[in-house]
Structure formats: C-alpha cells, structure tokens
Amino acid sequence: MIAGLASTLPATMEQGLTANGVPPATAAHLAHLPPVGSLFAAFLGYNPVAQLLGPTGVLAHLPASHVALLTGKVFFPQLISGPFHHGLNIVFVMAICLLVIASGVSLLRGGRYVHEEQEPAATPESAGKAALERTGRA
C-alpha cells in the first residue's frame, strides 16, 4: 500500500494543492512528505491539510473559499482516492501472486500424510511380564 501511495500521491497532492492556490514550492515540499501519515489520516477520517499548511502561513494568504475547501471534509478524501486505489491494486496483485506461489508449493508437497499410531512404550513392569510369558513361568 505504501509503495502505491509513494508512487502516485506526491504528484496528485502537488497538483491538488497548487490548483487551490498553494504556492508551488510549498505544495512540492508537502507532496514529498512520507505517505504513511496520509494513509493513517485517511483511515482515521482526518484531513491533515490544515496541520501541514498551518506552520507555513499559507492559509492566512489564501481566500476563505480556498481555505474552507482545503481544510474541509471533501478535498483530502478526493485527493487521496486515486493513489489509494493504485495502492490497493498493488496489494491485491501481490496477494494473488503469493497465493499462487503458496498453492504451487502445496501441490508439490505430495499427498496427505497420516501419522501411524505407535504402540506405547513398554514400562519396566510390562516388560517383565512379557519376559516371564515368553519363558513360560507366568
């Protein structure tokens, strides 16, 4: 999942931020942050854009409509949906490959093996009785 996000999220995030008035240098910097934070934010239903842009001071210079869009509940989920879908594709293809490999290994293993039951180990008392029976002194 992280590999899929890392390959597509930076370009998508940079394009989405610059389209809403964020300076290109700031957008490029934020877009190349590790995607793990974005993934956790998506799972938690949290929009991290306000936290990311807050320290830069960009939000203070943007129109209120852009700030509302960037920090609202619609922008981030729409932004991450494409890269997230790409990451899911990678995860499912990898799972299918591992399943095929595991199935092949399982087929090479052969038939079902059933352990044979062994007689219980002889105790000293039962060994003595068996020896007496063989000699006829029982």
C-alpha positions in Angstrom: 0.0 0.0 0.0 2.8 2.4 0.9 4.6 1.7 -2.4 1.4 2.5 -4.3 0.9 5.7 -2.4 4.5 6.7 -2.7 4.5 6.4 -6.4 1.3 8.4 -7.2 0.4 10.6 -4.1 3.2 13.2 -4.5 2.1 14.3 -8.0 -1.6 14.2 -7.1 -1.1 16.1 -3.9 1.1 18.7 -5.5 -1.4 19.2 -8.4 -4.3 19.4 -6.0 -2.7 21.9 -3.7 -1.4 24.2 -6.4 -4.8 24.2 -8.1 -6.3 25.6 -4.9 -3.8 28.5 -4.6 -0.9 26.9 -2.6 2.5 28.2 -3.8 4.2 25.6 -6.0 7.3 25.4 -3.7 5.2 24.7 -0.6 3.0 22.2 -2.5 6.1 20.4 -3.7 7.5 20.2 -0.2 4.3 18.9 1.3 3.7 16.5 -1.5 7.0 14.7 -0.9 6.4 14.0 2.8 6.2 10.3 3.6 2.8 8.9 2.6 2.3 7.0 5.8 0.9 10.0 7.6 -1.6 10.5 4.8 -2.6 6.8 4.9 -3.3 7.0 8.6 -5.2 10.2 8.2 -7.4 8.6 5.6 -8.1 5.6 7.8 -9.0 7.9 10.7 -11.1 10.2 8.6 -8.9 13.2 9.3 -7.9 15.9 6.9 -4.2 16.7 7.6 -4.0 19.7 5.2 -4.6 22.3 7.9 -1.9 20.8 10.1 0.5 20.7 7.1 -0.2 24.2 5.8 -0.6 25.8 9.2 3.1 26.3 10.0 3.9 27.6 6.5 1.4 30.6 6.9 -0.1 29.9 3.5 -3.6 29.6 4.9 -3.6 33.2 6.1 -2.9 34.4 2.5 -5.5 32.3 0.7 -9.1 33.3 0.0 -11.6 32.0 2.5 -13.2 29.8 -0.1 -9.9 28.0 -0.8 -9.1 27.6 2.9 -12.6 26.1 3.5 -12.1 23.7 0.6 -8.6 22.7 1.6 -9.5 22.1 5.3 -13.0 20.7 4.7 -14.2 17.1 4.6 -14.2 16.7 0.8 -10.8 17.8 -0.5 -8.5 15.3 1.2 -10.6 12.2 0.6 -11.0 13.1 -3.1 -7.3 13.8 -3.3 -6.2 10.5 -1.9 -8.8 8.3 -3.5 -6.8 7.8 -6.8 -3.4 7.0 -5.1 -5.2 4.8 -2.6 -6.9 2.8 -5.4 -3.5 2.4 -7.0 -2.0 1.1 -3.7 -4.9 -1.3 -3.3 -4.3 -2.7 -6.8 -0.7 -3.4 -5.8 -1.8 -5.1 -2.6 -4.3 -7.3 -4.3 -1.9 -8.3 -7.1 0.8 -9.1 -4.6 -1.7 -11.2 -2.5 -2.7 -13.1 -5.7 0.9 -13.8 -6.6 1.7 -15.1 -3.1 -1.5 -17.2 -3.1 -0.4 -18.8 -6.5 3.1 -19.5 -5.1 1.7 -21.0 -1.9 -0.7 -23.2 -3.9 2.1 -24.4 -6.1 4.3 -25.2 -3.1 1.3 -27.0 -1.5 0.8 -29.1 -4.7 4.5 -30.1 -4.8 4.3 -31.3 -1.2 2.5 -34.5 -2.2 -0.4 -36.4 -0.8 -1.9 -36.3 2.6 0.4 -37.8 5.2 -1.3 -39.6 8.1 0.9 -40.4 11.1 0.8 -44.1 12.1 -0.1 -44.9 15.6 2.7 -46.5 17.5 2.4 -48.9 20.4 3.0 -47.3 23.7 6.5 -47.7 25.0 7.0 -50.6 27.3 7.1 -49.9 31.0 9.5 -51.9 33.2 6.6 -53.8 34.8 5.0 -54.8 31.5 8.4 -55.7 30.1 9.0 -58.1 33.0 5.6 -59.7 32.5 6.3 -60.2 28.8 9.6 -61.9 29.5 8.0 -64.3 32.0 5.3 -65.2 29.5 8.0 -66.0 26.9 9.8 -68.3 29.3 6.6 -70.0 30.4 6.8 -69.0 34.1 3.7 -67.0 34.3 
